[in-house]
Amino acid sequence: MDRRSLLKSLQSGLVASAASVVLPSVVFAADKKDKRPIALLLPLTGPRARLGLSMRQAALLAENNAYVQSFDTGGTAAGAAAAAAKAIKLKPALILGPLSAEEVPAVSSAIAGRIPVIAFSNDSVLRAPGTWIFGITAGQVTTAILRYARTRGIKTVTMIDDGSPWSAAAALAAGKAEGELGITVTVLQVKPGQPLPSPGEAPDAVLLPGSGETVLAAARALKDTGIQLLGTFQGLDNRPAALAALEGAWLASPDPNAFGTFASAFQARNGGDPGTIAALAYDAAGIANTLRADNRLGIEGLMDAKGFHGVTGPVRFRTDGSVARDFAIVVAGPTGYTPVASSSGS
């Protein structure tokens, strides 16, 4: 090989070698994962410590332990504010929590919009830009069951308000939904222990958003009347006697099949049975995991119009801090609850 050919060969080799070095570095940059932590603010001490621990265990089922930093709120506003102040120092991508309505304003104030907050409270009044209320609200499930009922021909509904905050919020949501759905809702207030009043002219359906004996008493009274019983997931009762009374009732609920899969995984790792609130922590951490994998961990990713699927239902985050959630519509039967449709709750 002459000198000129040798130089050309060496130059070609250097170019090829340079290309082989540069290209992998570009690929590595594209695949680099966002390693910012998420901060989990939960009551790990105090009266609700057992629930807080269960929620933390659920979150760790959905997100890598290396990315989760837990902070104890003690279940108080002061504790939540202190936990948020500690979390800020780590510069987390998201804050998951706190749990109670008392704690949410303290965290929102401490964060001041610097980090997206996904709170587990179900008090929709506390929503704000940058602070999303992720708990299942009475308004969500009430809207969902009424929307489904309307598709089945229900036009008039009598709602039994048992005086609880949950029922009061459900009644407010039902009133707001009347115009949108073309449905008429009459609210009857019943104090605990008081007999259920006659709804007057028979409605197409009776809605009981609460739980316990009030729901079962109404279910028994409505048997064979042709009036459809409507309820929410709070009224789910798996006791054989309760299922017999509720047979045929329509309820808005997280999908029991999806929840069962989550509950089995939770029990296999941690033992015990998780509740719906633990499932919220699982879903919130799962959203963080999904966004991390897509390198969209932050407010822009949260606002994705496609939303996210979880154990507690598909959700979409809105700019005002509210969350739209879809629910399964289940029908009570002698052996349990069968999903028959899905319905969105606002």
Secondary structure by P-SEA (a helix, b strand, c coil): ccaaaaaaaaaaaaaaaaaaaaaaaaaaaaaccccbbbbbbccccccaaaaaaaaaaaaaaccccccbbbbbccccaaaaaaaaaaaaaaccccccccccccaaaaaaaaaccccccccccccccccccccccccccaaaaaaaaaaaaaaacccbbbbbbcccaaaaaaaaaaaaacccccbbbbbbbbccccccccccccccbbbbccccaaaaaaaaaaccccbbbbbccccccccaaaaaaaccbbbbcccaaaaaaaaaaaaacccccccaaaaaaaaaaaaaaaaaaacccccccccccccccccccbbbbccccbbbbbbbbccccccbbbbccccccc
